[in-house]
Amino acid sequence: MTVDLLCMGEPMLEFNQLPPNPDGTRHYLQGHGGDTSNAAIAAARQGARVGYITALGQDMPGDSFIRLWQQEGVDTSTVLRTDKHQTGVYFVTHDAAGHHFLHYRTGSAAAMYTPSDLPREAIAKAHILYVSGISQGISASACDAVFAAIDVAVRNGVKVAYDTNYRPRLWPPARAAAVMHAAIAKADYAFPGEEDVRTLTGLTDPDAMLDFYLRLGSKLVVLKMGETGAYLATADARVRIPPHKVQAVDATGAGDTFCGSFLARILAGDDPPAAARYASVAAALKCTGYGAVGPIPRPADVWATLDRSAAGRG
């Protein structure tokens, strides 16, 4: 299968905390996560031809991901399997402050990925390579592998998309900033999160944030601003993307859904503002259910919501 969007990173089996039962007991919903995997599935559900680069253990979580991707139409020909390392696992809990993560990923199969493992021919044939700060933060070898993948993409005219997705438990801000910004300097599309940028640069003004990433070299920057929407910029124009209001129960994977949906619509021929408006609705709809993957919407739901919004019906 020839893919248009090739995503790279660390998939993790997810256990997402559900609301308490009447007797106070809590249960966890088993699912799937990992930022670039979530984005790959979001893009595939929006109609893009998507593949994934990673390594999985020869274990139950690894088998589960292969089944998931195959069901979602995500090509798995560039996924390695190993009996030397396990697939990562994480837990999501919820409280008044939002959602929180507890990861078990040290020494995971994805973290042990190296530049020599890269499917260079597949990268060279794609239209867009998508990676993130997590893709690089999980280990030194994975970091090097992402840089090597970006180099293959750039040499072959493949566009690069990068999401900061800073996780303080993976690495300190100074190292994360140095690595991410070196990668983003080669990216065509940058998706920094507003909170990430505050931590990585000290900047607080959204326009200054956009200026910073445009100066690094990205041709298009989408500043993800959570509940306040997004802010899109090129060298020539800037557009505010309003949020779509929903009754949110779980924001896990919302940013990933935005990125995957945005890239899918770019591949479909949308201009960036239209792609961002679509992605904003898709990300909002994702938040109406529990789990990173299950609630990612299909195009019919996104288009219907956009139509209602355009007609002034919410």
N, C-alpha and C positions, 0 to 999 in steps of 0.2 A: 504493500500500500504506500503510495506517495502522499505525504502529509504536507499541509500548508503551515501548520503551527506545531513546533516541536518544543515541548516543555521539559524542564530538567530540574530535579530536586529530590526531596525526601518525602515519600508517602509514609503515613503512620496510621495504624489502627486506632480508631477513636472510641472512647467511652464517655458519653455525654450525659451529665446529670439531669434527670427529669424532675419536675415538681414533686414535692413530698406527697405521699399517700395520706389519707385521713388519719392513719395511726402514726404518722410521723416518719415512717420508713422511707428510704430513698432508693431508687433504682437507676441504672445507667443504660442508656441506649447505645448498643454497639453499632458503630458505623465506620466511616473512613475519613481521613483528613490528610493534612500536608498541603501547604499553600499552593505549590505549583500543580499538584495533582487536582486539587479543587478547581483551579483555574482551567486545567485541561478538560475536566468534565463539563464545566460551565460552557467553554467554547464549543465542545462537541455537541452539547444539547442545543446550542444556537445554530448548529449546522456546519461548523468548520470541520475540516479534516485534520485530526489531531493525533500526534504521537507523543510518547513519553520516554525519557531517558532516566534511568535509575538502576539501583541494584536492590534486590529483595532477598530475604532469607528463604531457605527451603523449609517453610513453616506455614502454619495455618494463616497468620496474617498475610503472608506473601501470596498464598493461594487465593485468598479472598480478594486481594487487589487485582490479580490477574483476571478473575471472574468479573469483577466490577468494571474494569476498563474494557474488557471484551463486550460486556453488555452495553456499555455506553458508546461503543464505536471508537474507542481510543486505541490506536495501534500499539501493540506491545512487543514488536519485533526488536526494539532497542532496549528492552528491559533485561538485565542480567539476573540470574539466580545463583545463590551460593549457599553451601552448607557450613560455611565458616563463621557467618555472622547472622544475627537475627534481624527481623523487621521491627522498626520502632513502634512504640505504643504511647498514647497520651490520654489524659483525663481532662474533661472540661467541667468546671463547677460554676454555679451562678449565685450571685447575691445582688444587693442593692447597687453595688458599684459596677456591675457588669459581669462579664465572663472571665474566667481565669483558667490557666493551663498548667498541668503538671505532666512533664515529658519524661519518658524513659527511652533515651535514644543513644546514649554513649556506646560507641562501638557498633552501631547499627550497620547493616549492609550498605545503606546509602551513604553513611558517614565514611565508610572505607573505600568509596569510589575514588578512582585515580584518573589522571589524564590518559593513561594507556588504555583505559576501558572505553574511551569515547567512540561512538559510531560516527566517525568523521564524514563518511560518505553520505549518511542520512542527514547530517546537519547541513552539508553543502547543498543538498537538494531541497531543503525546506524554504519557505518564504519568510518565516519569522521564528527566531529562537527566543524563548521566554525563560528567564531565571529570576532568582530573588536573593535578598540578603540571607535568608535562611539557607538557601542552596549553598551559599559560601560559608556561612557561620558554623556549620555542623562539624567541620574538621578542616585541617590544613590541606589534606589531599583533595577533599571535595572543593575547597576554595580554588585550588590550582586547576582542577578539572573544569570548573566553570569558566575561568579565565581562558583556558585552552579552547573550550567550546566557542566562546565569544570570538577568539582569534580565527577559528575555522569559519565561523559565520561571516565575519567582516571580509576575509579574503575571498569569499565566494559570493559576495553581494547579498547575503541574507541579512535581513533586518534583525536588530536585537531589541528586545523589550526587557526592562528591569524594574522590579518592585522592591523597594527598600525592606519592608517587613522586618524592622529591627526587633530583635529579641535580646534583652539585656542579660539573660542567663547564658546566652551563647558566647558573648564576647563584650569587652568594654567599649564604650562609645568611640574612643579615639581610634582603635584598631578597626572597628566596624566602619567608621566614616572613611578611613583611608582606603579600605578595600572596596566598599560600595562605590565611592566616588571615582575610583580608578576604573571600575567596570562601567559605571554610568557614562563616563566620558566617551565610551565606544558605542553607547546605546542610541538607537533611533527614537525609542519611546521610553520615557521614565515615568514611573508611578510612585513618587514619594508620598508617604503618609505624613500628614501635618504634624502629628506628635513625634514621629520619627525625626523629622527635620529639626524640630526644636532641640531634640537631644543631640543630634549629630552635628548641628551647625551653630546652635544658639540663636538662630533667627526666629523672630516671632511674627513678622509681617508676611502675609501670604504672597504679596507681589515680590517682596525681596526673596522669598523662597523660590518662586518661579525664576527670577533673574539668576539666582545661584545655579540652578540646574540647567538652564539654557546656556549659561556661560561655560559650564562643564563640557557641553558639546551635544547634548540631546536636541534633536530637532523638534520634538513635541514632548511637553511635560504635562501630566495630569496630576495635580495635587489632590490627594484624597483627604477629605475633610470630615468624614464620618457623617454625623447627623445634620451637618450644615451643607452637605453636597460635595461638589468638586469644583476645581478651578483649572481650566485648560489653557495652555499657552503655547504659541509658536513665536518665532522671531517677529512675526507681523501682526499677531492678534491675540486677544485674551477673551475667554468666554466663561462666565459663571454657569455652572450646571446645578440647578436647584435639586434639593433632595426630594424623594417621593416619600410621603408620610405613610407609615403603616403601624399596626399594633405589633411591635417587635417583641419576640420572646427569646431569641438567640442570635447574636450577631456573628457567631463563629463562621468564618469563611466568607463573610460579606465582601470584604475587599478583594478576595480571590475571585469571587463571582463577578465583581466589577471588571477586573482586569481581563479575565477570560472572555466575558461577553463583549467588552470593548474591542479586543483583538479580533474576535469572530466577525463583528460588524465591519471593522476596517477591511478584513479580508473579503467580505461580501460587497465592498465598494462604497460604504458610507463615508461621508466626510467626518472628521474627528468630532465636531460638536454633536452631530446626530448619533454617532457611535457612543459618545459619552452619556447622552440623555437616555439611550436604550440601556446602557450598562448600569446607570444609576437606578433605574426602575428594577432591573434584574436583581441587583444587590439588595434593594429594599424588600422585594418579594421573598428572597432567600431567608430574611430575618423573621419571617412569620412562622417558621417551623424549627424544630430542634435538629441539631446535627449539621455538619459542614456540607454534606453532599445531598442528602435526601430532599431538602426544600429548594435546591437550585431550580429555578423555573424553566419551563419550555417556552419557545417563541410565542406560541398562541397566547399564553397568559401575559407575557410582556407586552405584546402588541395590543391586546385588549385593554390593558391598564393604560398604555400610552394614549389609546383612542379615547378612553373615558376622561383622561386628564385634559386632552385637547378640547373635548366637548364641555369641559367645566364640571364634570360629574365626579371629581376626586381621583 
